[in-house]
């Protein structure tokens, strides 16, 4: 009998453009964290210009969200970030470090896409910190702990030599990054053979750091975005213990197979719960937000006992 790794919420989608109190065309690719017992969602939305902004919604149960009356982050018009954010801000991820929440997001401009870093302590005020990559980078997620005194991140540079692979980098201050190392490559003739990228920020388990990533497969009818999972060593996150041989979620519901971009499930956030489950949030067809739950033990089993080569 088929058993889905990710159990979809019965009332998906959980957030659409019709629930946003200002004019947007989509709601997707959202980071989600728990702050003071409340689930905070930072979601990307397209405007009618085609450019993106980041909004904020809140929930007490992780399923039913209500959007704030104004956007949370819009492209800067003046100052050092303005040129890099000219074409929009996209795909946020959020990681708690100390008393602050650090937000990585894609900054688009005529020079390409870079990753910017911002921080907040209360999701009311937000402060831009630094542009932390050159063009072209996407999908940067921070680990919530230091390793040998250094911050760590997973990222995805564009490269024709190792196309669209997952790397790790380190930093003493979150602004200057180096010691980069290739960790996971797309697997030929596999569900993630075209490209992969970090999805939700890694979260800690007793067996290692679990990282939910997206993988893309090219078909005669276009690309399909699915989700998989990888496991990193607790002390040395550059050591990949296992990568799921099969996907954990693929486009199936009509709002996942049809929309702004067809056949896409794309995660930027996951919230582990005390009962051993994890809530996984995904943008469906770049149009609406959805959520499902998985047992952490099932995700670990995929990495430990049903793994593919990392590279």
C-alpha positions as CSV (number, residue, x, y, z in Angstrom):
1,X,0.0,0.0,0.0
2,X,1.4,3.4,-1.0
3,X,2.1,5.7,1.9
4,X,3.0,9.3,1.3
5,X,6.0,10.7,3.2
6,X,4.4,14.1,3.3
7,X,0.7,14.2,4.4
8,X,-1.0,17.2,2.7
9,X,-3.2,19.4,4.8
10,X,-6.9,18.7,3.9
11,X,-7.7,22.4,3.5
12,X,-4.8,23.4,1.1
13,X,-4.1,25.9,-0.2
14,X,-3.6,27.8,3.1
15,X,-2.9,31.3,1.7
16,X,-3.9,32.8,-1.7
17,X,-3.8,36.3,-3.2
18,X,-7.5,36.7,-2.3
19,X,-6.5,36.7,1.4
20,X,-4.0,39.5,1.1
21,X,-5.3,43.0,2.0
22,X,-3.2,44.7,-0.7
23,X,-3.0,44.0,-4.5
24,X,-0.8,41.0,-5.4
25,X,-1.1,38.3,-8.1
26,X,0.5,35.4,-6.3
27,X,1.4,34.1,-2.8
28,X,4.3,31.5,-2.8
29,X,7.8,30.4,-1.7
30,X,7.4,31.4,1.9
31,X,9.7,31.0,4.9
32,X,8.0,30.0,8.1
33,X,9.3,30.0,11.7
34,X,7.8,30.0,15.2
35,X,8.2,33.3,17.2
36,X,6.7,33.6,20.7
37,X,4.4,30.7,20.0
38,X,3.1,32.2,16.8
39,X,3.9,30.9,13.3
40,X,5.3,33.6,11.1
41,X,5.2,33.3,7.4
42,X,7.2,35.5,5.1
43,X,5.8,35.0,1.6
44,X,6.8,36.1,-1.9
45,X,4.2,37.8,-4.1
46,X,4.3,39.0,-7.7
47,X,3.0,42.4,-8.5
48,X,1.4,43.3,-11.8
49,X,4.7,44.7,-12.9
50,X,6.0,41.1,-12.7
51,X,8.4,42.1,-9.8
52,X,8.2,40.6,-6.4
53,X,7.8,41.8,-2.8
54,X,7.7,39.9,0.5
55,X,4.6,39.9,2.8
56,X,4.0,38.6,6.3
57,X,1.2,36.4,7.7
58,X,0.6,35.0,11.2
59,X,-1.0,31.8,12.5
60,X,-1.6,30.2,15.9
61,X,-1.8,26.7,14.6
62,X,0.5,26.7,11.6
63,X,-2.4,26.1,9.2
64,X,-4.7,29.1,9.2
65,X,-2.8,32.3,8.4
66,X,-3.9,36.0,8.4
67,X,-1.8,38.5,6.4
68,X,-0.6,41.8,7.9
69,X,-2.1,44.9,6.3
70,X,1.2,46.0,4.6
71,X,4.1,44.2,3.0
72,X,7.1,43.3,5.2
73,X,9.9,43.9,2.7
74,X,9.8,45.8,-0.6
75,X,12.7,46.7,-2.9
76,X,14.9,49.5,-1.5
77,X,14.8,52.7,-3.6
78,X,17.8,54.4,-2.0
79,X,21.0,53.4,-0.4
80,X,23.5,50.5,-0.9
81,X,20.8,47.8,-1.6
82,X,18.7,49.8,-4.1
83,X,20.7,48.8,-7.3
84,X,20.6,45.1,-6.4
85,X,16.9,45.1,-5.5
86,X,15.7,47.0,-8.6
87,X,13.8,44.1,-10.1
88,X,12.4,42.7,-6.8
89,X,13.0,40.7,-3.6
90,X,12.2,37.0,-3.6
91,X,12.2,33.6,-1.9
92,X,13.0,34.4,1.8
93,X,14.4,32.0,4.3
94,X,14.5,32.6,8.1
95,X,16.9,31.2,10.7
96,X,17.0,32.1,14.4
97,X,20.5,32.9,15.7
98,X,20.6,34.2,19.3
99,X,17.8,36.7,19.9
100,X,17.5,37.7,16.2
101,X,15.9,36.1,13.1
102,X,18.1,36.4,10.0
103,X,16.4,36.5,6.6
104,X,18.2,35.5,3.4
105,X,16.4,36.6,0.2
106,X,17.1,36.9,-3.5
107,X,17.7,40.4,-4.7
108,X,17.1,40.8,-8.4
109,X,18.5,43.5,-10.7
110,X,19.8,44.1,-14.2
111,X,23.1,42.7,-12.9
112,X,21.6,39.3,-12.0
113,X,20.5,37.8,-8.7
114,X,22.4,38.1,-5.4
115,X,21.5,37.1,-1.9
116,X,20.8,39.8,0.7
117,X,20.8,39.4,4.5
118,X,18.3,41.1,6.8
119,X,17.5,40.7,10.5
120,X,14.6,41.2,12.8
121,X,13.9,40.5,16.5
122,X,10.1,40.9,16.4
123,X,8.9,40.7,12.8
124,X,7.8,44.3,13.1
125,X,11.0,46.2,12.3
126,X,13.5,44.8,9.8
127,X,17.1,45.9,9.2
128,X,19.1,45.1,6.1
129,X,22.6,43.8,7.0
130,X,24.6,43.0,3.9
131,X,24.7,41.6,0.4
132,X,26.4,38.3,1.0
133,X,27.0,36.9,-2.5
134,X,28.0,38.0,-5.9
135,X,25.7,37.3,-8.9
136,X,24.5,34.7,-9.7
137,X,23.5,32.9,-6.5
138,X,20.1,31.7,-5.2
139,X,18.7,29.5,-2.3
140,X,20.9,30.4,0.6
141,X,19.9,28.9,3.9
142,X,21.7,29.4,7.3
143,X,22.4,26.7,9.9
144,X,21.1,27.8,13.3
145,X,24.4,27.0,15.1
146,X,28.0,27.8,14.6
147,X,30.7,25.2,13.8
148,X,34.1,25.7,15.3
149,X,33.2,29.4,15.8
150,X,32.0,29.9,12.2
151,X,28.5,30.4,10.8
152,X,27.6,28.0,8.0
153,X,25.2,28.1,5.0
154,X,24.1,26.0,2.1
155,X,23.9,27.8,-1.2
156,X,23.5,27.2,-4.9
157,X,25.7,29.1,-7.3
158,X,25.1,29.0,-11.1
159,X,27.8,27.1,-12.8
160,X,28.1,25.3,-16.2
161,X,30.8,23.0,-14.8
162,X,28.8,21.7,-11.8
163,X,25.4,22.9,-12.8
164,X,23.0,24.0,-10.1
165,X,24.5,22.0,-7.2
166,X,24.4,22.5,-3.4
167,X,27.5,24.0,-1.8
168,X,28.5,24.9,1.8
169,X,30.3,28.1,2.9
170,X,31.5,29.5,6.2
171,X,31.7,33.0,7.8
172,X,33.0,34.6,11.0
173,X,30.4,37.4,10.9
174,X,27.5,36.4,8.5
175,X,28.8,39.1,6.0
176,X,32.0,37.7,4.5
177,X,31.9,34.1,3.3
178,X,34.5,31.6,2.1
179,X,35.9,28.0,2.5
180,X,33.2,27.0,-0.1
181,X,32.9,23.3,-0.9
182,X,30.6,21.3,-3.2
183,X,28.4,18.9,-1.3
184,X,25.6,17.5,-3.5
185,X,25.2,17.3,-7.2
186,X,22.2,16.5,-9.4
187,X,22.1,12.7,-10.1
188,X,22.0,11.8,-13.8
189,X,18.8,10.2,-15.0
190,X,17.1,10.7,-11.7
191,X,14.2,12.8,-10.3
192,X,16.6,15.7,-9.5
193,X,18.9,15.4,-12.5
194,X,18.4,18.9,-14.0
195,X,19.2,21.0,-10.9
196,X,18.9,21.1,-7.2
197,X,19.0,23.8,-4.5
198,X,18.6,24.3,-0.7
199,X,15.0,24.7,0.3
200,X,14.1,25.0,4.0
201,X,16.9,25.9,6.5
202,X,18.4,22.8,8.1
203,X,17.0,21.6,11.4
204,X,18.6,19.5,14.1
205,X,17.7,15.8,14.8
206,X,19.4,13.2,16.9
207,X,21.0,11.7,13.7
208,X,22.1,14.9,12.0
209,X,20.9,18.1,10.3
210,X,18.0,17.5,8.0
211,X,17.8,19.7,5.0
212,X,14.8,19.7,2.6
213,X,15.8,20.6,-0.9
214,X,14.2,21.0,-4.3
215,X,15.1,18.9,-7.3
216,X,14.1,19.5,-10.9
217,X,13.5,17.0,-13.7
218,X,13.1,18.0,-17.3
219,X,10.3,16.4,-19.3
220,X,9.0,16.8,-22.9
221,X,6.3,19.1,-21.3
222,X,8.7,21.2,-19.2
223,X,10.3,20.9,-15.8
224,X,8.9,19.3,-12.7
225,X,10.0,20.6,-9.3
226,X,9.9,18.1,-6.4
227,X,11.2,18.0,-2.9
228,X,13.8,15.7,-1.4
229,X,15.8,15.5,1.8
230,X,19.5,15.2,2.8
231,X,21.2,14.6,6.2
232,X,24.4,16.3,7.3
233,X,26.7,15.4,10.2
234,X,25.9,17.2,13.5
235,X,29.5,18.4,14.1
236,X,30.7,18.7,10.5
237,X,27.8,19.8,8.2
238,X,30.1,19.4,5.1
239,X,29.9,15.6,5.6
240,X,26.7,14.4,3.9
241,X,25.4,11.3,5.6
242,X,22.7,10.5,3.0
243,X,20.5,12.0,0.3
244,X,17.0,10.6,-0.3
245,X,16.9,8.4,-3.4
246,X,13.2,9.2,-3.9
247,X,11.3,12.4,-3.6
248,X,9.1,13.2,-0.6
249,X,6.7,15.5,-2.4
250,X,5.7,16.1,-6.1
251,X,3.1,18.2,-7.8
252,X,-0.3,16.4,-7.7
253,X,-3.1,18.7,-6.6
254,X,-4.5,20.9,-9.3
255,X,-3.1,24.1,-7.7
256,X,0.4,22.4,-7.8
257,X,0.2,21.2,-11.5
258,X,-1.5,24.4,-12.8
259,X,-0.7,28.0,-12.1
260,X,1.8,30.8,-12.8
261,X,4.5,28.1,-13.3
262,X,3.1,24.6,-13.8
263,X,4.2,21.5,-11.9
264,X,6.0,23.1,-9.0
265,X,6.3,22.4,-5.3
266,X,9.0,24.6,-3.8
267,X,9.8,25.0,-0.1
268,X,11.5,27.8,1.8
269,X,10.4,26.8,5.3
270,X,9.8,23.9,7.6
271,X,9.0,23.8,11.3
272,X,9.9,20.8,13.5
273,X,7.4,20.1,16.2
274,X,7.8,18.5,19.7
275,X,5.7,15.4,18.7
276,X,8.4,14.2,16.1
277,X,6.7,15.7,13.1
278,X,7.7,18.6,10.9
279,X,5.4,21.0,9.1
280,X,6.7,21.6,5.5
281,X,5.5,24.6,3.7
282,X,5.6,24.9,-0.1
283,X,4.7,27.3,-2.9
284,X,2.4,25.5,-5.4
285,X,2.9,26.4,-9.1
286,X,4.3,29.8,-7.9
287,X,0.7,30.8,-7.2
288,X,-0.5,29.7,-3.7
289,X,0.9,28.4,-0.4
290,X,0.4,24.9,0.9
291,X,1.4,22.8,4.0
292,X,1.8,19.2,4.9
293,X,3.3,17.1,7.7
294,X,5.9,14.4,7.8
295,X,7.4,12.2,10.4
296,X,11.0,13.1,11.1
297,X,11.8,9.4,11.5
298,X,10.6,8.7,7.9
299,X,12.8,11.5,6.5
300,X,15.8,10.1,8.5
301,X,15.1,6.6,7.2
302,X,15.2,7.8,3.6
303,X,18.6,9.4,4.1
304,X,20.0,6.5,6.2
305,X,18.6,3.5,4.4
306,X,17.5,4.6,0.9
307,X,20.2,7.0,-0.1
308,X,21.7,8.0,-3.5
309,X,25.2,9.2,-4.2
310,X,25.7,12.8,-3.0
311,X,28.0,13.7,-5.9
